[in-house]
């Protein structure tokens, strides 16, 4: 008897959706049976690229399809909650791209819907599945650096990623903290194995012009037992910048320290287009096939669904990240630290 294959549908046809489709395409435990996007042209084009015969523009058709067992949500953030709740009520397992949604209220709705339906809800915090982060966590758990007491995390994007994308605004994506900062918020809590008790932040639109997008933020966390962390987040680094996402994490323990540095990658390129650094750790490709963190994330989701096991990045992890980001915004507005419930 062969291994069970999970029939999946993808909602979305942008970069995140295509990356996830690439991952599913090489995972033996799943196949894509349906694709949905906001426009018929984009869904048809993506369906043709991945050899999928069923596509369209109405996600309600996707969740109503009895042949679909799991839904991959890679649509704009403002649609995540509605699509996830409908999918859960239809009995579909859900892998939802980060950020989970746009508010703690929406996150709670998604969690409640998944729990009531008895389906898996996983959030796409792919950084937890990169080899350096996985190894760092294992070394911390083994006690190699002692109990972690302080973390510094930075995540910096060049401003061209935001410029010209009207949907990247504070109203739809929540600015730099919600849109991308939730990655490091989640990582800090995971590596510290705790949620912060209070948070303080300063943020603003410091570089970008003619676009309502908070592009820079600094946060500090206070954890139980007086442990601390700081996060530096930006979408305002210069164009051109040699790396798509310059990111690093330092962890200080009572007996040692460790550092994850994704800026200094093993593969750099000099060509007539200039100098660039390929992220061959997170997004390696061999024979034009994706491998690395996203493959690990998708395989984890598939195995968890088939084997009925808990996922590493649950809806509660997504809710915590949003709750902390919201607290940071309140702190920046009030000038006072905010306590996290």
SEROLUM-525288 format. One record per residue: x, z, y of N, C-alpha, C, O in turn; residue in three letters. Coordinates in steps of 0.001 Angstrom, whole numbers, plus 500000, padded with zeros to 6 digits. Each point is the difference from the previous one (the first is absolute). Layout:
BEGIN
XZYXZYXZYXZYala/...
***
This chain:
BEGIN
500837500000498812499163500000501188500878500000501246500863500865500149unk/498921498156500763500829499861501171499680501041501054498969500671499944unk/501931499451501017499818500949501088498868499527500907499834498804500240unk/499394502155500256498886499675500890500510499357501285501010500428500558unk/498284498538499908500327499318501238498955500362501049498801499902499741unk/501645500516501435499101500413501068499668498808500892500891499413500615unk/497833500232499455499552498906500868499881500513501431499239500930500268unk/501506498468500644500035500474501377499509498933500967500125498800499755unk/499312501675501349499627499135501115500768500456501225500213501197500193unk/500204497862500632500736500328501219499121499700501200499476498895500139unk/500367502099500729499268499820501251501025499915501116500655500988500330unk/499479497833500247501004499745501022500854498809499611500138499689498817unk/500440499638502183500851498839499710501206499949500926500609498944500169unk/499741502189500430501156500064500878501268500341499243500058499864498778unk/500957500579501949501300500293499397499896501071498926500547499837498909unk/498749501266501388499888501088499020499284499530498745500405500329498885unk/498514498889501301499241499503498850500861499091499138499957500081498772unk/500824499054501864500851499089499230501131500737499296500361499645498878unk/500200501372501760501023500805499321499427500673498758500638500026498947unk/498163500513501182499354500644498852499643498982498928500108500286498808unk/499467498529501610499711498932499030501268499589499256499967499752498795unk/501157500177501933501278499706499347500310501048498943500454499675498902unk/499296501591501440500294501094499065499105499927498770500480500112498872unk/498227499700501341499065499937498867500321498813499100499849500074498780unk/500595498834501832500283498783499235501092500183498960500037499282499002unk/500858501682501228501090500203499034499826501300499205500867500363499205unk/498021500331501010499722501204499225499176499639498760498917499431500137unk/501562500879498674499290499589498783498664500709499794499188499555499188unk/500571501544501536498789500772499760498808499602500844498936500607499880unk/501215498372500984498879499627500875500013498512500288501015499323499833unk/497836500182500604499900498613500447499015499947501163499103500835500108unk/501077498180500753499112499797501142498870499076499573500247498889499533unk/498511501565500625498864499178499597499147499572501196499139499129499876unk/501108501494501289499211499659501185500793500301501256500794500939500036unk/498984498252501001500631500212501298498940499859501082499191499074499974unk/500821501854500979499061499950501121500764500164501299500911500823500094unk/498722498399500898500577500134501329498918499758501039498921499504499675unk/501364500842501569499000499860501065499638498556500260498899499714500470unk/502012499363499230499715498573500201500136499247498689500845500323499166unk/498314498670500665500041499191498779501307499260499832500483499820498883unk/500092499750502237501259499249499933501128500853499445500751499546499136unk/499380501685501350501098500848499544499815500435498547500970500064499245unk/497793500234500360499777500404498612500217498822499051500539500177498908unk/499043498617501501500197498816499160501487499688499848500460499664498909unk/500284500448502183501433499709499960500732500995499105500846499613499194unk/498827501664500950500658501008499178499595499858498538500840500146499112unk/497895499574500626499542499805498623500742498848499339500387500093498835unk/499813498822501907500735498855499459501444500374499699500556499580498985unk/500049501208501895501401500391499808500189500857498753501059499958499372unk/497911500827500262500143500915498869499162499585498784499850500768499049unk/499612498025500993499267499481498846498728500755499685499637500149498834unk/499678500330502200498752500748499831498829499083500337500000499359501051unk/499007500572498074498916499039500188498810500577500759499155499250500490unk/500771502072499612498865500617500688500477500633501309500851500890499996unk/498598498647501107500398500505501317498822499859500955499014499329499697unk/501105501318501466498914499937500965500245500887501195501128500425500247unk/497796499861500513500122500755501239499173501296500010500058500756500969unk/499188499502497981499121501167499980500495501019498977499917499761498795unk/500598501374501678500549500995499071498907500661499162500289500613498972unk/498462499262501465498908500550499189499882499250498675499613500584498988unk/500720498128501016500000499232498755501103500478499074499852499988498778unk/501256500434501818501128500490499202499619501285499260500214500110498792unk/499221500863501934499687501283499371498809499886499048499815500852499131unk/499376498093501033498858499809499101500385499262498723499213499941499054unk/501992499496500913500456499208498852500344500936498831500921500810500106unk/498348499080498792500241500871498845501331499716499319500500500831499243unk/500069498014501019501282499653499406501159500675500725501112500044499474unk/498648500476501709501038500668500794500014501481499661498979500679500113unk/502174499819499475500148501419499658500678500805501103499768501202500129unk/501064498138500661500734500687501061500062499118501235500072498775499900unk/499900501859501265500040499287501275501259500409500759500290501187500147unk/500450497821500329501177500228500830499581499730501438499698498859500347unk/500279502160500488499546499852501379501208499836500918500772500936500207unk/499377497857500339501096499694500922499447499307501239500634499113500570unk/498188501305499828499337499472501182500420500822501223500718500988499845unk/498854498631501373500286500832501173499483501428499812498993500225499328unk/501710500731501273499738501426499786498546500382500242499451500836499281unk/499920498559501725498654500419500384498956499702498923498884500517500059unk/501476498641498945499064499671498921500232500821498737499175499964499088unk/501926500771500841500380500679498761498919500936499481499677499978498812unk/499764500841502066499037501009499557498760499360499396499614500334498880unk/499766498758501840498777499370499502500241499280498685499202500118499069unk/501892499136500848500291499244498786500318500921498830499564499743498878unk/501186501319501365500353500926498927498778500752499496499843500180498793unk/499301500256502101498800500748499593499089499110499159499480500442498975unk/500322498311501447499161499084499224500621499717498637499298499934498990unk/502030499898500987500685499735498727499850501193499054499733499824498811unk/500440501386501721499866501197499165498591500122499446499827500296498818unk/499169499482502011498617500101499549499678498960498928499094500191499188unk/501659498706500819499817498966498979500847500267498764499998499200499064unk/500731501926500923500791500368498830501354499330499917500593499927498923unk/499911499573502220501307499334499999501100500982500386499822500812500907unk/501294499114498416501184500754500394500593499353501250499826498802500222unk/500875501988500597500399499523501320501473500297500278500456501137499879unk/500268497822500492501329500149500596499873499519501439499790498813500248unk/500339502115500702499773499701501411501315500051500762500741500978499909unk/499545497964500844501205499974500823499974501129501020498936500466500409unk/502244499957499989500087500975501089499828499250501322500236498792500034unk/499364501871501056499425501335499988498659500000499276499299498988499972unk/500355502144499451498803500097499164498758499523500748499170499288499436unk/500701501103501838498842499648500820500301500442501424501163500217500341unk/497824499920500489500234500298501409499656501418500428500173500332501173unk/499349500517497927499657501371500395499939500898498770499887499529498868unk/500190501769501381499885500952498893498599499955499399499832500198498796unk/499164499543502036498629499909499492499861498847499015499368500144498954unk/501229498700501386499961498856499088500756500295498717499547499636498915unk/501601501021501197500789500341498812499212500901499064500030499814498783unk/499271501154501775499192500896499179498857499255499312499659500301498856unk/499750498728501843498952499180499379500552499228498804499349499918498959unk/501844499517501188500611499227498926500307500883498797499735499621498859unk/500820501551501401500324500932498911498738500440499277499960500016498770unk/499013500338501985498742500453499404499368498907499155499502500266498907unk/500516498500501596499408498888499249500739499773498688499372499774498965unk/501969500284501070500788499793498786499783501131499000499860499754498802unk/500111501481501685499796501141499101498610499972499377499845500288498813unk/499147499368501976498622499947499481499849498923498938499255500168499034unk/501459498721501150499899498888499054500967500137498832499894499261499021unk/501047501675501070500974500174498932500999498870499904500457499662498909unk/499891499745502239500965498897500008501286500445500682500022500992500729unk/501044498263499026501302500285500596500049499469501433499586498871500263unk/500921501946500657500272499576501370501472500274500276500439501150500013unk/500314497782500208501428500133500279500303499340501342499442498953500328unk/501447501671500442500407499473501298501393499375499869500866500538499310unk/499339498335501353501229499222499835501187500512500792500524499290500859unk/499904501926498867501223500529500594501181499528499153500516500741499165unk/499899498019501064500994499387499105501372500651500112500814499871499085unk/499467500835502029501322500609500140500263501025498901501154500213499627unk/497816500418499855500204500980498916500485499330498715500447500670499070unk/499458497999500892500360499287498778501315499226500131500387499279499081unk/500305500867502064501324499399500120500993500846499217499876501223499943unk/501111498120499454500956500717499148500717501124500738500104501095499448unk/500401498694501780500694501116500671499106501211500250500445501139499859unk/498279498619500517499092501114500259499641500735498716499927501229499973unk/499850497999498958499695500611498699501174500857499531499810501121499529unk/501416498339500605501174500759499565500218501232500871500373501062499500unk/499394498794501813500151501146500897499049501123499597500386501167499946unk/498372498465499774499015501004499587500429500669498703499886501219499869unk/500599498015499182500439500565498723501165500963500192500046501053499363unk/500900498594501515501147500867500247499573501299500695500545501070499726unk/498471498819501176499479501200500665499325500915498977500224501210499993unk/498950498200499147499284500784498984500981500691499055499761501128499570unk/501344498194500107501010500588499117500811501100500690500761500708499340unk/499086499440501972500712501039500722501392499616500444500807500869500331unk/499488497833499682501363499555500286500446500361501415501173500304500212unk/497910499668500763500371500371501368499360501335500398500048500401501163unk/499364500266497873499316501246500291498645499741500633499560498855500095unk/499794502188500328498675499881500608500083499232501317500777500384500874unk/498435498527499299500049499261501261499425500825501143498962500644499847unk/501721499336501311499552500806501136499819499176501275499334500450500933unk/501256498340499120499867499170501201500095498519499621500822499611499171unk/498322499571501453500000498563499740499950499251501326499279500387500919unk/501504498527499168499944499073501128499668498621499455500714499484499140unk/498210499915501349499601498670499528499817499073501191499423500394501014unk/501064498379498868499820499010501063499523498687499394500372499648498881unk/498805499639501870499452498723499532499787499133501232499132500290500823unk/501659498643499308500015499221501234499819498506499719500722499405499199unk/498286500009501489499684498581499839500325499241501290499853500555501089unk/500581498196498807500145499184501214498633499662500580499017499905499266unk/500922499915502043498715499853500683499307498668499719498806499868500270unk/501916499138499192499348498716499720498884500152498960499081499182499954unk/500998501866499209498975500202498972498647500277500651498962499597499475unk/501050501083501655498759500345500683499571498916500972498813499688500101unk/502143499736500616499682499065501066499156498829499504500335499361499003unk/498581500368501693499162498850499677498975500245498915499183499122499719unk/500837502052499661499009500322498966498943500910500619500162501219500051unk/498763498169500416499002500745500768499362501126499205499534500983500576unk/500442498880498088499378501041499176500883501234499877499536501055499566unk/501756498819500819500885501167499984499841500738501324500813499842500910unk/498141500959499188499764500781501205499578501411499601499662500258498844unk/500362500634502114499707501401499692498596500199499455499784500864499151unk/499261498352501323498616500167499558499825499625498530499236500644499281unk/501469498320500273499816499522498623501004500586499023499683500175498823unk/501522500132501639501035500460499072500518501399500297500736500567499193unk/498891500000501952500443501353500311501406500096500540500545501099500099unk/500067497761500260501351500044500551501061500189498937499722499934498802unk/501494500301501650501145500038499103499874501085498930500432499797498865unk/498977501363501485499935501086499020499107499666498825500400500185498851unk/498393499326501411499086499676498906500429498744499260499974499959498770unk/500419499021501975500260498704499378501203500031499064499938499444498903unk/501147501189501508501203500027499160500566501394499810500652500274498992unk/499105500614501970500572501336499908499497500811498836500655500951499573unk/498171498682499898499479500737498844500933499902498794499977500872499130unk/500847498072500809500991499914498920500921501214500024500157500692498994unk/500453499561502171500954501107500088499314501350500013500559500975499498unk/498240499110501066499250501251499923499793500370498537500215501145499603unk/499363497870499596499786500250498573501304500370499301500028500921499183unk/501056498363501136501284500274499344500502501403500329500495500706499121unk/499380499699502138500468501329500386499256501078499210500613500930499475unk/498065498938500448499211500999499260500343499978498519500046501050499360unk/500193497776500093500331499867498572501364500625499693500144500757499040unk/500848498918501785501340500529499756500065501509500247500749500715499333unk/498465499755501625499954501439500284499067500715499026500051501224499877unk/499106498022499437499004500545499064499093501016500691499697501066499465unk/499883498560501746499135500893500775499364499220501139500455498914500359unk/498495501652500200499365499453501197500412500849501194500145501214499857unk/500048498187501316500401500798501160498880500915500477498814499699499863unk/501602501416500696499036500941500577499643499611501429498865500182500440unk/502117499280500280499726499551501356500875498797500332501029499762499369unk/498530499486501642500689498771500388500028499902501518499064500412500685unk/502025499036499821500098499700501424500488498570500142500723499503499136unk/498891499828501944500362498590500147500043499583501461499308500558500852unk/501525498446499409499979499247501256499953498529499628500706499566499089unk/498471499665501607499874498578499673499507499221501202499527500576500980unk/500591498100498933499503499172501087500277498531499769500703499632499059unk/498747499537501795500313498569500008501133499813500996499762499868501200unk/501467500120498305501177500080500845500673498657500248500716499846500990unk/499068499179498132500708498728500118499054498811500022500139499125500855unk/498912500821498237499096498850499902499130499876501250499635500995500626unk/500048497770499717499154499741501162498789499165499595500034499260499018unk/498906500878501757498784499180499814499382500147498616499396499061499481unk/500754502098499933499396500253498696499784501500499839500923500786500216unk/497891499609499413499671501418499865500509500520498662499243500100499034unk/502054500232500918500602500464498752501058501042500313500998499697500654unk/498793501525498886500990501068500155501204499654499144499914500015498772unk/501225499670501872501120499420499256501119500975499662500898499651499234unk/499075501564501316501063500967499719499414501398499806499074500396500708unk/501465500340498340499523501360499756501110500844499383500804499516499204unk/499217501748501180500886500990499393499139501188499603499181500467500791unk/500998500025497989499208501127499509500921501078499436501086499709499500unk/498466501526500588500675501093499300498976500760499173498863500201500428unk/501552500218498386499140500742499080500569501402499776501217500182499953unk/497902500799499911500377501322499512499280500222498681498771500004499945unk/502010500181498986499455500238498671499979501497499698500593500788500736unk/498731499608498191500094501396499554501457500405499781500844499147499727unk/499453502129500389501359500554499831500956499456501056501210499944499776unk/498243499650501393500799499578501156500808498723499776500957499743500730unk/498671499458498273500654498704499805499532499038501099498879500116500495unk/501982498940499880499678499109501121500326498544499654500774499713499087unk/498608499381501675500258498578499820499739499282501320499233500477500836unk/501410498376499339499802499173501184499840498550499581500642499536499057unk/498498499758501651499733498591499704500157499190501271499470500368501048unk/501261498521498861500266499102501124499441498630499613500441499395499022unk/498594500128501746499263498794499592499899499031501176499701500408501122unk/500553498293498615499929499039501099499627498603499515500357499583498898unk/498919499716501952499760498567499845500529499283501235499419499004500430unk/501678501491500150500493499468501265501480499650499968500626499880501053unk/499940499955497768501411499636499921500189498536500409499055499213499943unk/502158500423500466500190498692500645499815498812499058500127500106498780unk/499565498755501851499973498710499302501225499204500457500255499934501203unk/500514499459497886499869500201498553500648501315499571500847500550500704unk/498744499935498145500592501195499409500384499628498576499220499343499311unk/501955501057500234500475499470498711499217500428498779500181499439498919unk/498939501558501236499280500495498833498532500171500367499679500501501078unk/499429499081498024498570500088500277499518501410500231499191500239500896unk/501293500710498305499644501414500181501261500839499802500495500137498881unk/500010500415502199501168500872499945499496501420499732499369500607500865unk/500904499919497957499446501293499646500983500841499201500814499479499237unk/499095501815500953500889500923499284499346501369499937499117500325500793unk/501338500474498243499507501366499822501182500892499619500766499676499093unk/499372501445501609501013500998499663499304501299499602499071500450500671unk/501387500140498237499431501255499515501112501038499909501001499794499314unk/498812501321501383500952501111499925499433501065499080498884500481500199unk/501897499884498791499617501079499100500891501209500192500972499947500754unk/498708501130498578500787501226500146501372499900499347500889500802500288unk/499288498191498812501294499846499331500656498651500254501113499753499535unk/498207499375501198500562498682500223499043499134500795499025500493500568unk/501262498201499470499137499078500742500042498640499332500884499711499194unk/498149499465501152500017498617499525499428499102501095499231500453500848unk/501149498280499125499530499040500998499637498691499325500747499477499173unk/498089500006501198499559498674499568500083499092501217499355500267501014unk/501427498669498899500208499112501146499677498564499589500795499343499328unk/498031500178501083499586498645499649500547498945500963499845498803499757unk/500792501629501329500568499035500929501236499340499415500209498798500168unk/500602501983499152501237499469499438499739499474498585500317500645499001unk/499104498183500959499655499350498741501209499269499415500946499691500726unk/499031500032497967501144499317499384500066498510500284501015499366499712unk/497905500048500859499975498558500231499779499707501485498962500355500556unk/502018498994500086499865499553501382500255498501500055500723499457499164unk/498681499873501822500046498542500072500462499566501383499478500475501009unk/501505498618499041500439499346501231499710498507499841500495499366499068unk/498710500080501833499654498580499914499813499454501409500238500701500983unk/499327498021499110499773499407501314498827500657500720499789499765501190unk/499441501062498086498905500743500619500452501369500517499221500726500616unk/502040499617499129500520501279500467500309500939498854500179499573498859unk/499884501726501458500336501037499025498737500750499606499188500351500856unk/500648499891497869498855500757499527500395500828498789501007499736499342unk/498169501279500377500207500865498839498760499912499128498890500247500470unk/501290499407498277498870499896499070499741501347499355500927500667499539unk/497806499731500429499654501242499314499922499719498505498920499812499439unk/502234500165499940500068499694498577499845501246499139500127499928498777unk/499598501224501856499713501220499250498498500138499796499538500218498880unk/499688499652502223498548500141499902499334498731499497499074500062499192unk/501397498774501286499339498726499687500949499012499320500105498862500458unk/500577501518498490500910499044499345499232498885499299498903500215499483unk/501680498604500507499413498866499284501056499398499075501142499772500399unk/498455499982498374500866499373499006499260498796499453498876500127499515unk/501749498697500561499336498748499609498662499845500733499000499558499434unk/501026500824501851498834499908500889498834500874499550498864499790500426unk/501409501178498724498965500939499582500291501377500591501135500475499979unk/497826500148500545500129501307500628500297501073498959499473499967498888unk/501378500981501488500230501187499176500150501183500948499815499847501207unk/500514501320498272500222501133500873498781500879500216499170500158499105unk/500725500422502106499047501067500285498549499589499787499225500754499412unk/500399498059501059498596499610499895499595499759498549498875500310499609unk/502029499146499602499738499850498563499797501373499374499081500196499204unk/501783500758501159499868501357499474498671500617500401499346500658499191unk/500252499131502065498728500544500492498819499426499222499134500742499535unk/500836497938500329498883499347499308499968500396498528498927500268499458unk/502223499772499891500041500417498596499511501435499832499316500319499027unk/501039500546501926499538501392499960498480500051500096499353500748499267unk/500080498463501630498541499953500148499344499505498712499041500606499520unk/501470498299499920499424499420498783500063500996498851499005500234499314unk/502178500354500481500165500950498895499100501225500185499430500509499035unk/500447499961502212499165501179500259498540499720499690499304500852499448unk/500228497956500906498609499629499731499770499870498497499052500573499463unk/501810498679499863499811499733498569500151501270499167499253500226499048unk/501724500596501325500269501216499225499257501219500542500145501107499482unk/499047498675501580499187501084500593500868501180500434499707501152499680unk/501369498541501056500915501018500506499899500080501521499611499024500640unk/500730502119499947499994500110501458501053499086500622501044499744499399unk/498676499768501805500970499164500708500879500874500885499606501095500401unk/501587498408499894500943500746500826499541500057501451500114501041500648unk/499365497844499867499585499927501404498482499918500060499434498917500149unk/499919502214499736498547500076499908499343499877501373500673499939501028unk/498001500027498960499256500006501242500295501237500831499995499938501229unk/500264501187498109500305501228500736501331499885500744500159500585501071unk/500793498672498375501256499756500712499746499147501243500582500234501059unk/498536498771498791499645499168501146499287500795501076500265499822501189unk/498832501055498397499276500852500944500967500913500744499886500158501215unk/501057500441498078500955500894500640500808499265501069500206500528501093unk/500251498260498599500788499222500963499195499712501261500520500100501111unk/498209499542498714499145499714501158499732501268500796500000499976501231unk/499770501136498066499735501267500680501203500414500849499834500483501120unk/501373499328498350501210500341500746500172499065501198500339500451501094unk/499429498248498705500109499042501109499002500330501103500332499932501183unk/498455500423498434498990500394500998500439501262500756499830500098501215unk/500736500861498049500489501213500633501119499702500986500084500619501061unk/500780498427498583501095499616500891499469499378501291500530500259501081unk/498432498929498807499409499394501199499385501075500891500139499952501222unk/499189501006498173499420501096500781501103500792500708499845500406501152unk/501266499806498144501112500744500586500591499240501181500320500599501027unk/499827498095498833500568499184501085499086500021501220500480500018501134unk/498217499980498647499041500009501099499936501361500692499865500070501222unk/500230501003498004499841501341500555501310500629500456500000500921500817unk/501116498584498655501285500616500304500233501290499250500901500769500336unk/498275499475498633500123501225499212500033499675498518499459498983499565unk/501177501885499663500029499803498550498597500118499425499170500759500500unk/500580498486498450498692500009499341500177500539498587500898499565499278unk/498263501367500327500051500557498655499178499138499059498884499600500331unk/501668500114498493499374499137499017499221500860499013500551500919499394unk/498158498777500448499148500751499086500318499558498585499401500500499048unk/
***
